[in-house]
């Protein structure tokens, strides 16, 4: 079994795991799926299929053409094929994992922010003091906000860049990391529900006016609705990020840097950007320091898990070498 096939197996297995849990849990939850989800999924599937067919058609039409223009068209078709094939794995994973996050948030289990704050204190960290310091440095605060909100564009750029280079292997590795880290993150957020530092400390608006108006609180009204016990109709395309423990921004930021480890010109700037982003998860993302530490542990554990899976399979299937002749 090749490395790409092993990574695909991991992604599909995690997607199936989330889907099974969602199907079993949904009838017993206050969360229901909006019918619009099916329409949205059909549209996405149709778009992916159309893009795939267009790419195949273009590649077929210019298969024997040796001109530079035809070479460019073949490159475009190949890049499109890479993007479509990996997106066809990534999007179902994102859908079923998002449903799980909402199901896990629809609980009356007590929030453990107070315990997390105690762990922060044991580490010598006081979130309101850090917020005051960061808010008093406008340039620093601006850098943290910009870096924090760069994560989604970074992931999109990663997909486009690897697709343009037709590095299916790198894209599959990244999606497999997202899959494995989603399992760890889902388990932790279900077992240890938190609302975040802003909800716990409730600072005045003046205390974070160098940050965005809804810093760390854009998820809060959604979380309260889910925890209220009332019926909740979920349209996944409009879902909010509900995970506060662990910090998933931290998880993905570390995995982006790891994914770019072999691209030397980009790896160092990416490391600087994502280090700044991880600091930004505290005042802009509203995370406790313990959330960030847990996110780092999830990222490293996921990386080691994927490396172990690939290495173990390679050892298992690698043919024995012939003895070296004397």
FENRA-V908361 format. One line per field, one symbol per residue. ss: DSSP state (~ for helix, > for strand, _ for the rest). phi: phi as a letter, one per 20 degrees, with the letter a starting at -180 (. if undefined). Layout:
# FENRA-V908361
ss=???
phi=???
This chain:
# FENRA-V908361
ss=__~~~~~~~~~~~~~~~~~~~~~~~~____>>>__~~~~~~~~~~~~~~~~~~~~~~~~~~______~~~~~~~~~~~~~~~~~~~~~~~~~~~~~~~~~~~~~~_______~~~~~~~~~~____~~~~~~~~~__~~~~~~~~~~~__~~~~~~~~~~~~~~___~~~~~~~~~~~~~~~~~~~~~~~~_____~~~~~___~~~~___________~~~~~~~~____>>>_~~~_________~~~~~~~~~~~~____~~~~~~~~~~~~~~~~~~~~_____~~~~~~~~~~~~~~~~~~~~~~~~~~~~~_________
phi=.fgfffffgfffffffgfffffffegfddfecefgfgffffffffffffffffffffffffdfdeeffffffffffffffffffffffefffffffffgfgfffeebdfffdgffffffgffendcggfffffffecgffffffffffeeffgfffffffffffelegffffffffffffffffffffffecfcdoffffelffgffcfedffdgmcfefffffffefnefceedffdfefeedceffgfgfgffffffegedffdffgfffffffffffffeeemefffgfffffffffffffffffffffffffdfffffffff
